[in-house]
Amino acid sequence: MKVIVDTSIWSQALRRSKPIKNNYIDELRTLIQASRVQMLGPIRQELLSGIKSSDQFNRLKYLLSFYPDLVIETEDYERAAHYFNVCGQKGIQGSNTDFLICAIATHHKMLIYTSDTDFEYYQAHIPIELHKPPVSGS
């Protein structure tokens, strides 16, 4: 099953000036090696936004070029708006991009891999599934 890797995970792996090691990055490597990673245009845009150095921008753009964007359909935008409204009625706020990720994941039966705890709140009210890395030491 394909996994939509959220900006929060990619940022840990690719936008740090010094490499870090953690379970999130280890699991990203595992997903990459298994060819399970799915990129979305809005995630690519978030990752590339705000980079001051053109060298760093071009390096990141190159690294992300290996992951084609899934085509986003009108139905996905409509479902994202519905999810935004459902969660908003429950007092849960989120970004348009977050709800678009949720809509695409449910449409294509994909998991979402994120370190953003907001998705756990969304999951209580909309039918998304989160990918969790295995617990260390198991």
C-alpha positions in Angstrom: 0.0 0.0 0.0 1.3 3.5 -0.9 1.9 6.0 1.8 1.6 9.8 1.6 4.6 11.2 3.4 3.7 14.5 5.0 5.8 17.6 5.0 6.7 17.1 8.6 8.6 13.8 7.9 10.3 15.1 4.7 11.4 18.2 6.6 13.1 16.1 9.2 14.9 14.1 6.6 15.8 16.8 4.0 15.6 20.3 5.3 18.0 20.1 8.3 21.5 21.7 8.0 22.9 18.7 10.0 21.6 15.2 9.5 19.6 13.8 12.4 18.7 10.2 13.1 15.3 9.2 14.5 12.6 6.6 14.0 10.7 8.8 11.6 13.6 9.1 9.2 14.5 5.4 9.6 10.9 4.5 8.6 11.0 7.0 5.7 14.1 5.1 4.4 12.2 1.8 4.7 9.2 3.2 2.7 11.5 4.6 0.0 13.4 1.3 -0.3 10.0 -0.5 -0.6 8.8 2.0 -3.3 5.8 2.9 -1.1 6.2 6.7 -1.0 3.5 8.8 -2.7 4.2 12.5 -3.3 1.6 15.2 -3.7 2.1 18.6 -5.3 1.0 20.6 -2.2 3.5 18.7 -0.1 6.3 19.4 -2.7 5.3 23.1 -2.6 5.4 23.2 1.2 8.9 21.6 1.2 10.3 24.0 -1.3 8.7 27.1 0.1 10.8 29.4 2.3 14.2 28.1 1.3 16.6 31.1 1.1 19.6 29.5 -0.6 19.1 28.7 -4.3 21.7 25.9 -4.0 19.6 24.2 -1.2 16.4 24.8 -3.1 17.8 23.2 -6.3 19.2 20.2 -4.2 15.9 19.6 -2.5 14.0 20.0 -5.9 16.4 17.4 -7.4 15.9 15.0 -4.5 12.1 15.3 -4.7 12.1 14.9 -8.5 12.3 11.1 -8.0 8.7 11.1 -6.7 6.0 12.0 -9.2 3.0 13.9 -8.0 -0.3 12.0 -7.8 -3.0 13.8 -10.0 -5.4 15.6 -7.7 -9.0 15.5 -8.9 -12.0 17.8 -8.4 -13.5 15.1 -6.1 -10.4 15.3 -3.9 -10.9 19.1 -3.4 -14.6 18.6 -2.6 -13.9 15.8 -0.1 -11.2 18.0 1.5 -13.7 20.8 2.0 -16.2 18.3 3.5 -13.5 17.1 5.9 -12.6 20.7 6.8 -16.3 21.3 7.6 -16.8 18.1 9.6 -13.8 18.7 11.7 -14.6 22.4 12.1 -18.0 21.5 13.5 -16.2 19.4 16.1 -14.0 22.4 17.0 -10.9 20.9 15.2 -9.0 23.3 13.0 -6.6 22.3 10.3 -5.0 23.6 7.1 -6.5 23.2 3.7 -3.4 21.2 2.7 -3.9 18.8 5.7 -7.5 18.1 4.7 -6.5 17.7 1.0 -4.0 15.1 2.1 -6.7 13.4 4.1 -9.1 13.5 1.1 -6.6 12.0 -1.3 -5.6 9.3 1.2 -9.2 8.1 1.5 -9.9 8.4 -2.2 -6.9 6.3 -3.1 -6.9 4.1 0.0 -3.5 5.2 1.1 -2.0 5.7 4.6 -0.7 9.1 5.8 2.8 9.2 7.4 3.2 12.3 9.6 4.7 13.5 12.8 2.0 16.2 13.0 -0.3 15.2 15.9 -3.2 17.2 14.3 -3.9 14.2 12.1 -4.8 12.1 15.1 -7.5 14.6 15.9 -8.8 14.5 12.3 -8.8 10.7 12.5 -11.4 10.7 15.3 -13.9 12.3 12.8 -12.9 11.4 9.3 -11.9 8.0 7.8 -8.1 8.3 7.5 -5.5 5.8 8.4 -2.1 6.8 9.7 1.1 4.9 9.0 3.1 4.3 12.3 6.7 3.2 12.3 7.4 0.0 14.3 8.2 0.6 17.9 12.0 0.3 18.5 13.1 -2.8 20.3 10.2 -5.0 19.2 
